[in-house]
Amino acid sequence: MDDPADRDLPAMGPIIFSNAAGELLEVDTDNEAGRQAFREDWEQRREELQQLTYRLGIGLIPISTNEDVHRSLISGLQHFTGRH
């Protein structure tokens, strides 16, 4: 599930993130270049996920926290089954 704030960070000053390995990353969200770098990293990870699921033959249904989950799932499933 995607949260728009994960892709486009709001300006909130320095924020520390940690990944699954426990590595820390500090991003100064007041800095436009820092927010842009974070956005580009997010988009790269999303592209890698899409390529992986495509290679494995797994359907990927994008769901966003600012959209209705049920409608997103129904639309995504209809796309994969060919029903519109």
Distance bins in CASP14 RR format, pairs under 12 A and 6 or more apart:
PFRMAT RR
TARGET T0000
AUTHOR 0000-0000-0000
RMODE 2
METHOD distances of the structure
MODEL  1
1 60 0 0 0 0 0 1 0 0 0 0 0
1 61 0 0 0 0 0 1 0 0 0 0 0
1 62 0 0 0 0 1 0 0 0 0 0 0
1 63 1 0 1 0 0 0 0 0 0 0 0
1 64 1 0 0 1 0 0 0 0 0 0 0
1 65 1 0 0 1 0 0 0 0 0 0 0
1 66 0 0 0 0 0 1 0 0 0 0 0
1 67 0 0 0 0 1 0 0 0 0 0 0
1 69 1 0 0 1 0 0 0 0 0 0 0
1 72 0 0 0 0 1 0 0 0 0 0 0
1 73 0 0 0 0 0 1 0 0 0 0 0
2 8 0 0 0 0 0 1 0 0 0 0 0
2 42 0 0 0 0 1 0 0 0 0 0 0
2 43 0 0 0 0 0 1 0 0 0 0 0
2 45 0 0 0 0 0 1 0 0 0 0 0
2 46 1 0 0 1 0 0 0 0 0 0 0
2 49 0 0 0 0 0 1 0 0 0 0 0
2 60 0 0 0 0 0 1 0 0 0 0 0
2 61 0 0 0 0 0 1 0 0 0 0 0
2 62 1 0 0 1 0 0 0 0 0 0 0
2 63 1 0 0 1 0 0 0 0 0 0 0
2 64 1 0 1 0 0 0 0 0 0 0 0
2 65 1 0 0 1 0 0 0 0 0 0 0
2 66 0 0 0 0 1 0 0 0 0 0 0
2 67 0 0 0 0 1 0 0 0 0 0 0
2 69 0 0 0 0 0 1 0 0 0 0 0
2 72 0 0 0 0 0 1 0 0 0 0 0
3 9 0 0 0 0 0 1 0 0 0 0 0
3 10 0 0 0 0 0 1 0 0 0 0 0
3 42 0 0 0 0 0 1 0 0 0 0 0
3 63 0 0 0 0 0 1 0 0 0 0 0
3 64 1 0 0 1 0 0 0 0 0 0 0
3 65 1 0 1 0 0 0 0 0 0 0 0
3 66 1 0 0 1 0 0 0 0 0 0 0
3 67 0 0 0 0 0 1 0 0 0 0 0
4 10 0 0 0 0 1 0 0 0 0 0 0
4 39 0 0 0 0 0 1 0 0 0 0 0
4 42 0 0 0 0 0 1 0 0 0 0 0
4 62 0 0 0 0 0 1 0 0 0 0 0
4 63 0 0 0 0 0 1 0 0 0 0 0
4 64 1 0 0 1 0 0 0 0 0 0 0
4 65 1 0 0 1 0 0 0 0 0 0 0
4 66 1 0 1 0 0 0 0 0 0 0 0
4 67 0 0 0 0 1 0 0 0 0 0 0
5 11 0 0 0 0 0 1 0 0 0 0 0
5 12 0 0 0 0 1 0 0 0 0 0 0
5 15 0 0 0 0 0 1 0 0 0 0 0
5 29 0 0 0 0 0 1 0 0 0 0 0
5 35 0 0 0 0 0 1 0 0 0 0 0
5 38 0 0 0 0 0 1 0 0 0 0 0
5 39 0 0 0 0 0 1 0 0 0 0 0
5 42 0 0 0 0 0 1 0 0 0 0 0
5 64 0 0 0 0 0 1 0 0 0 0 0
5 65 0 0 0 0 1 0 0 0 0 0 0
5 66 0 0 0 0 1 0 0 0 0 0 0
6 15 0 0 0 0 0 1 0 0 0 0 0
6 17 0 0 0 0 1 0 0 0 0 0 0
6 27 0 0 0 0 0 1 0 0 0 0 0
6 35 0 0 0 0 0 1 0 0 0 0 0
6 38 0 0 0 0 1 0 0 0 0 0 0
6 39 0 0 0 0 1 0 0 0 0 0 0
6 41 0 0 0 0 0 1 0 0 0 0 0
6 42 1 0 0 1 0 0 0 0 0 0 0
6 43 0 0 0 0 0 1 0 0 0 0 0
6 45 0 0 0 0 1 0 0 0 0 0 0
6 46 0 0 0 0 1 0 0 0 0 0 0
6 64 0 0 0 0 1 0 0 0 0 0 0
6 65 0 0 0 0 1 0 0 0 0 0 0
6 66 0 0 0 0 0 1 0 0 0 0 0
7 35 0 0 0 0 0 1 0 0 0 0 0
7 36 0 0 0 0 0 1 0 0 0 0 0
7 38 0 0 0 0 1 0 0 0 0 0 0
7 39 1 0 1 0 0 0 0 0 0 0 0
7 40 0 0 0 0 1 0 0 0 0 0 0
7 41 0 0 0 0 1 0 0 0 0 0 0
7 42 1 0 1 0 0 0 0 0 0 0 0
7 43 1 0 0 1 0 0 0 0 0 0 0
7 44 0 0 0 0 0 1 0 0 0 0 0
7 45 0 0 0 0 0 1 0 0 0 0 0
7 46 0 0 0 0 1 0 0 0 0 0 0
7 62 0 0 0 0 0 1 0 0 0 0 0
7 64 0 0 0 0 1 0 0 0 0 0 0
7 65 0 0 0 0 0 1 0 0 0 0 0
7 66 0 0 0 0 0 1 0 0 0 0 0
8 29 0 0 0 0 0 1 0 0 0 0 0
8 32 0 0 0 0 0 1 0 0 0 0 0
8 34 0 0 0 0 0 1 0 0 0 0 0
8 35 1 0 0 1 0 0 0 0 0 0 0
8 36 0 0 0 0 1 0 0 0 0 0 0
8 38 0 0 0 0 1 0 0 0 0 0 0
8 39 1 0 0 1 0 0 0 0 0 0 0
8 40 0 0 0 0 0 1 0 0 0 0 0
8 42 0 0 0 0 1 0 0 0 0 0 0
8 43 0 0 0 0 0 1 0 0 0 0 0
8 64 0 0 0 0 0 1 0 0 0 0 0
8 66 0 0 0 0 0 1 0 0 0 0 0
9 15 1 0 0 1 0 0 0 0 0 0 0
9 17 0 0 0 0 1 0 0 0 0 0 0
9 25 0 0 0 0 0 1 0 0 0 0 0
9 27 1 0 0 1 0 0 0 0 0 0 0
9 28 0 0 0 0 1 0 0 0 0 0 0
9 29 1 0 1 0 0 0 0 0 0 0 0
9 30 0 0 0 0 1 0 0 0 0 0 0
9 31 0 0 0 0 0 1 0 0 0 0 0
9 32 0 0 0 0 0 1 0 0 0 0 0
9 34 0 0 0 0 1 0 0 0 0 0 0
9 35 1 0 1 0 0 0 0 0 0 0 0
9 36 0 0 0 0 1 0 0 0 0 0 0
9 37 0 0 0 0 0 1 0 0 0 0 0
9 38 1 0 1 0 0 0 0 0 0 0 0
9 39 1 0 0 1 0 0 0 0 0 0 0
9 40 0 0 0 0 0 1 0 0 0 0 0
9 41 0 0 0 0 0 1 0 0 0 0 0
9 42 0 0 0 0 1 0 0 0 0 0 0
10 27 0 0 0 0 0 1 0 0 0 0 0
10 29 1 0 0 1 0 0 0 0 0 0 0
10 30 0 0 0 0 1 0 0 0 0 0 0
10 35 0 0 0 0 1 0 0 0 0 0 0
10 38 0 0 0 0 0 1 0 0 0 0 0
10 39 0 0 0 0 0 1 0 0 0 0 0
11 27 0 0 0 0 0 1 0 0 0 0 0
11 28 0 0 0 0 1 0 0 0 0 0 0
11 29 1 0 1 0 0 0 0 0 0 0 0
11 30 1 0 1 0 0 0 0 0 0 0 0
11 31 0 0 0 0 1 0 0 0 0 0 0
11 32 0 0 0 0 1 0 0 0 0 0 0
11 34 0 0 0 0 0 1 0 0 0 0 0
11 35 1 0 0 1 0 0 0 0 0 0 0
11 38 0 0 0 0 0 1 0 0 0 0 0
12 27 0 0 0 0 1 0 0 0 0 0 0
12 28 0 0 0 0 1 0 0 0 0 0 0
12 29 1 0 1 0 0 0 0 0 0 0 0
12 30 1 0 0 1 0 0 0 0 0 0 0
12 31 0 0 0 0 0 1 0 0 0 0 0
12 35 0 0 0 0 0 1 0 0 0 0 0
13 26 0 0 0 0 0 1 0 0 0 0 0
13 27 0 0 0 0 1 0 0 0 0 0 0
13 28 1 0 1 0 0 0 0 0 0 0 0
13 29 1 0 1 0 0 0 0 0 0 0 0
13 30 1 0 1 0 0 0 0 0 0 0 0
13 31 0 0 0 0 1 0 0 0 0 0 0
13 34 0 0 0 0 0 1 0 0 0 0 0
13 35 0 0 0 0 0 1 0 0 0 0 0
14 24 0 0 0 0 0 1 0 0 0 0 0
14 25 0 0 0 0 0 1 0 0 0 0 0
14 26 1 0 1 0 0 0 0 0 0 0 0
14 27 1 0 0 1 0 0 0 0 0 0 0
14 28 1 0 1 0 0 0 0 0 0 0 0
14 29 1 0 0 1 0 0 0 0 0 0 0
14 30 1 0 0 1 0 0 0 0 0 0 0
14 31 0 0 0 0 1 0 0 0 0 0 0
14 34 0 0 0 0 0 1 0 0 0 0 0
14 35 0 0 0 0 0 1 0 0 0 0 0
15 24 0 0 0 0 0 1 0 0 0 0 0
15 25 0 0 0 0 1 0 0 0 0 0 0
15 26 1 0 0 1 0 0 0 0 0 0 0
15 27 1 0 1 0 0 0 0 0 0 0 0
15 28 0 0 0 0 1 0 0 0 0 0 0
15 29 1 0 1 0 0 0 0 0 0 0 0
15 30 0 0 0 0 1 0 0 0 0 0 0
15 31 0 0 0 0 0 1 0 0 0 0 0
15 34 0 0 0 0 0 1 0 0 0 0 0
15 35 0 0 0 0 0 1 0 0 0 0 0
15 38 0 0 0 0 1 0 0 0 0 0 0
16 22 0 0 0 0 0 1 0 0 0 0 0
16 23 0 0 0 0 0 1 0 0 0 0 0
16 24 1 0 1 0 0 0 0 0 0 0 0
16 25 1 0 0 1 0 0 0 0 0 0 0
16 26 1 0 1 0 0 0 0 0 0 0 0
16 27 0 0 0 0 1 0 0 0 0 0 0
16 28 0 0 0 0 0 1 0 0 0 0 0
16 29 0 0 0 0 0 1 0 0 0 0 0
17 23 0 0 0 0 1 0 0 0 0 0 0
17 24 1 0 0 1 0 0 0 0 0 0 0
17 25 1 0 1 0 0 0 0 0 0 0 0
17 26 1 0 0 1 0 0 0 0 0 0 0
17 27 1 0 0 1 0 0 0 0 0 0 0
17 29 0 0 0 0 0 1 0 0 0 0 0
17 38 0 0 0 0 1 0 0 0 0 0 0
17 41 0 0 0 0 0 1 0 0 0 0 0
17 42 0 0 0 0 0 1 0 0 0 0 0
18 24 1 0 1 0 0 0 0 0 0 0 0
18 25 1 0 0 1 0 0 0 0 0 0 0
18 26 0 0 0 0 0 1 0 0 0 0 0
18 27 0 0 0 0 0 1 0 0 0 0 0
19 25 1 0 0 1 0 0 0 0 0 0 0
19 41 0 0 0 0 0 1 0 0 0 0 0
19 45 0 0 0 0 0 1 0 0 0 0 0
25 34 0 0 0 0 0 1 0 0 0 0 0
25 37 0 0 0 0 0 1 0 0 0 0 0
25 38 0 0 0 0 1 0 0 0 0 0 0
25 41 0 0 0 0 1 0 0 0 0 0 0
26 34 0 0 0 0 0 1 0 0 0 0 0
26 37 0 0 0 0 0 1 0 0 0 0 0
26 38 0 0 0 0 0 1 0 0 0 0 0
27 33 0 0 0 0 0 1 0 0 0 0 0
27 34 1 0 1 0 0 0 0 0 0 0 0
27 35 1 0 0 1 0 0 0 0 0 0 0
27 36 0 0 0 0 0 1 0 0 0 0 0
27 37 1 0 0 1 0 0 0 0 0 0 0
27 38 1 0 1 0 0 0 0 0 0 0 0
27 39 0 0 0 0 0 1 0 0 0 0 0
27 41 0 0 0 0 1 0 0 0 0 0 0
27 42 0 0 0 0 0 1 0 0 0 0 0
28 34 1 0 0 1 0 0 0 0 0 0 0
28 35 0 0 0 0 1 0 0 0 0 0 0
28 36 0 0 0 0 0 1 0 0 0 0 0
28 37 0 0 0 0 0 1 0 0 0 0 0
28 38 0 0 0 0 0 1 0 0 0 0 0
29 35 1 0 1 0 0 0 0 0 0 0 0
29 36 0 0 0 0 0 1 0 0 0 0 0
29 37 0 0 0 0 0 1 0 0 0 0 0
29 38 0 0 0 0 1 0 0 0 0 0 0
29 39 0 0 0 0 0 1 0 0 0 0 0
31 37 0 0 0 0 1 0 0 0 0 0 0
31 38 0 0 0 0 1 0 0 0 0 0 0
32 38 0 0 0 0 0 1 0 0 0 0 0
32 39 0 0 0 0 0 1 0 0 0 0 0
33 39 0 0 0 0 0 1 0 0 0 0 0
33 40 0 0 0 0 0 1 0 0 0 0 0
34 40 0 0 0 0 1 0 0 0 0 0 0
34 41 0 0 0 0 1 0 0 0 0 0 0
34 42 0 0 0 0 0 1 0 0 0 0 0
35 41 0 0 0 0 0 1 0 0 0 0 0
35 42 0 0 0 0 0 1 0 0 0 0 0
36 42 0 0 0 0 0 1 0 0 0 0 0
36 43 0 0 0 0 0 1 0 0 0 0 0
37 43 0 0 0 0 0 1 0 0 0 0 0
37 44 0 0 0 0 0 1 0 0 0 0 0
38 44 0 0 0 0 0 1 0 0 0 0 0
38 45 0 0 0 0 0 1 0 0 0 0 0
39 45 0 0 0 0 0 1 0 0 0 0 0
39 46 0 0 0 0 0 1 0 0 0 0 0
40 46 0 0 0 0 0 1 0 0 0 0 0
40 47 0 0 0 0 0 1 0 0 0 0 0
41 47 0 0 0 0 0 1 0 0 0 0 0
41 48 0 0 0 0 0 1 0 0 0 0 0
42 48 0 0 0 0 0 1 0 0 0 0 0
42 49 0 0 0 0 0 1 0 0 0 0 0
43 49 0 0 0 0 0 1 0 0 0 0 0
43 50 0 0 0 0 0 1 0 0 0 0 0
44 50 0 0 0 0 0 1 0 0 0 0 0
44 51 0 0 0 0 0 1 0 0 0 0 0
45 51 0 0 0 0 0 1 0 0 0 0 0
45 52 0 0 0 0 0 1 0 0 0 0 0
46 52 0 0 0 0 0 1 0 0 0 0 0
46 53 0 0 0 0 0 1 0 0 0 0 0
46 60 0 0 0 0 1 0 0 0 0 0 0
46 62 0 0 0 0 1 0 0 0 0 0 0
46 64 0 0 0 0 0 1 0 0 0 0 0
47 53 0 0 0 0 0 1 0 0 0 0 0
47 54 0 0 0 0 0 1 0 0 0 0 0
47 60 0 0 0 0 0 1 0 0 0 0 0
48 54 0 0 0 0 0 1 0 0 0 0 0
48 55 0 0 0 0 0 1 0 0 0 0 0
48 60 0 0 0 0 0 1 0 0 0 0 0
49 55 0 0 0 0 0 1 0 0 0 0 0
49 56 0 0 0 0 0 1 0 0 0 0 0
49 58 0 0 0 0 0 1 0 0 0 0 0
49 59 0 0 0 0 0 1 0 0 0 0 0
49 60 1 0 0 1 0 0 0 0 0 0 0
49 61 0 0 0 0 0 1 0 0 0 0 0
49 62 0 0 0 0 0 1 0 0 0 0 0
50 56 0 0 0 0 0 1 0 0 0 0 0
50 57 0 0 0 0 0 1 0 0 0 0 0
50 58 0 0 0 0 0 1 0 0 0 0 0
50 59 0 0 0 0 1 0 0 0 0 0 0
50 60 1 0 1 0 0 0 0 0 0 0 0
50 61 0 0 0 0 0 1 0 0 0 0 0
50 62 0 0 0 0 1 0 0 0 0 0 0
51 57 0 0 0 0 0 1 0 0 0 0 0
51 58 0 0 0 0 0 1 0 0 0 0 0
51 60 0 0 0 0 0 1 0 0 0 0 0
52 58 0 0 0 0 1 0 0 0 0 0 0
52 59 0 0 0 0 0 1 0 0 0 0 0
52 60 0 0 0 0 1 0 0 0 0 0 0
53 59 1 0 1 0 0 0 0 0 0 0 0
53 60 1 0 1 0 0 0 0 0 0 0 0
53 61 0 0 0 0 1 0 0 0 0 0 0
53 62 0 0 0 0 0 1 0 0 0 0 0
53 80 0 0 0 0 0 1 0 0 0 0 0
54 60 1 0 0 1 0 0 0 0 0 0 0
57 80 0 0 0 0 0 1 0 0 0 0 0
58 80 0 0 0 0 0 1 0 0 0 0 0
59 76 0 0 0 0 1 0 0 0 0 0 0
59 77 0 0 0 0 1 0 0 0 0 0 0
59 79 0 0 0 0 1 0 0 0 0 0 0
59 80 1 0 0 1 0 0 0 0 0 0 0
59 81 0 0 0 0 0 1 0 0 0 0 0
60 72 0 0 0 0 0 1 0 0 0 0 0
60 76 0 0 0 0 1 0 0 0 0 0 0
60 77 0 0 0 0 0 1 0 0 0 0 0
60 79 0 0 0 0 0 1 0 0 0 0 0
60 80 0 0 0 0 1 0 0 0 0 0 0
61 67 0 0 0 0 0 1 0 0 0 0 0
61 69 0 0 0 0 0 1 0 0 0 0 0
61 70 0 0 0 0 0 1 0 0 0 0 0
61 71 0 0 0 0 0 1 0 0 0 0 0
61 72 1 0 0 1 0 0 0 0 0 0 0
61 73 1 0 0 1 0 0 0 0 0 0 0
61 74 0 0 0 0 1 0 0 0 0 0 0
61 75 0 0 0 0 1 0 0 0 0 0 0
61 76 1 0 1 0 0 0 0 0 0 0 0
61 77 1 0 0 1 0 0 0 0 0 0 0
61 78 0 0 0 0 0 1 0 0 0 0 0
61 79 1 0 0 1 0 0 0 0 0 0 0
61 80 1 0 0 1 0 0 0 0 0 0 0
61 81 0 0 0 0 0 1 0 0 0 0 0
62 69 0 0 0 0 0 1 0 0 0 0 0
62 72 1 0 0 1 0 0 0 0 0 0 0
62 73 0 0 0 0 0 1 0 0 0 0 0
62 75 0 0 0 0 1 0 0 0 0 0 0
62 76 0 0 0 0 1 0 0 0 0 0 0
62 79 0 0 0 0 0 1 0 0 0 0 0
63 69 1 0 1 0 0 0 0 0 0 0 0
63 70 0 0 0 0 1 0 0 0 0 0 0
63 71 0 0 0 0 1 0 0 0 0 0 0
63 72 1 0 1 0 0 0 0 0 0 0 0
63 73 1 0 0 1 0 0 0 0 0 0 0
63 74 0 0 0 0 0 1 0 0 0 0 0
63 75 0 0 0 0 1 0 0 0 0 0 0
63 76 0 0 0 0 1 0 0 0 0 0 0
63 77 0 0 0 0 0 1 0 0 0 0 0
64 71 0 0 0 0 0 1 0 0 0 0 0
64 72 1 0 0 1 0 0 0 0 0 0 0
64 73 0 0 0 0 0 1 0 0 0 0 0
64 75 0 0 0 0 0 1 0 0 0 0 0
65 72 0 0 0 0 0 1 0 0 0 0 0
66 72 0 0 0 0 0 1 0 0 0 0 0
67 73 0 0 0 0 0 1 0 0 0 0 0
67 74 0 0 0 0 0 1 0 0 0 0 0
67 75 0 0 0 0 1 0 0 0 0 0 0
67 76 0 0 0 0 0 1 0 0 0 0 0
68 74 0 0 0 0 1 0 0 0 0 0 0
68 75 0 0 0 0 1 0 0 0 0 0 0
69 75 0 0 0 0 0 1 0 0 0 0 0
69 76 0 0 0 0 0 1 0 0 0 0 0
70 76 0 0 0 0 0 1 0 0 0 0 0
70 77 0 0 0 0 0 1 0 0 0 0 0
71 77 0 0 0 0 0 1 0 0 0 0 0
71 78 0 0 0 0 0 1 0 0 0 0 0
72 78 0 0 0 0 0 1 0 0 0 0 0
72 79 0 0 0 0 0 1 0 0 0 0 0
73 79 0 0 0 0 0 1 0 0 0 0 0
73 80 0 0 0 0 0 1 0 0 0 0 0
74 80 0 0 0 0 0 1 0 0 0 0 0
74 81 0 0 0 0 0 1 0 0 0 0 0
74 83 0 0 0 0 1 0 0 0 0 0 0
74 84 0 0 0 0 0 1 0 0 0 0 0
75 81 0 0 0 0 0 1 0 0 0 0 0
75 82 0 0 0 0 0 1 0 0 0 0 0
75 83 0 0 0 0 0 1 0 0 0 0 0
75 84 0 0 0 0 1 0 0 0 0 0 0
76 82 0 0 0 0 1 0 0 0 0 0 0
76 83 0 0 0 0 0 1 0 0 0 0 0
76 84 0 0 0 0 0 1 0 0 0 0 0
77 83 0 0 0 0 1 0 0 0 0 0 0
77 84 0 0 0 0 0 1 0 0 0 0 0
78 84 1 0 1 0 0 0 0 0 0 0 0
END
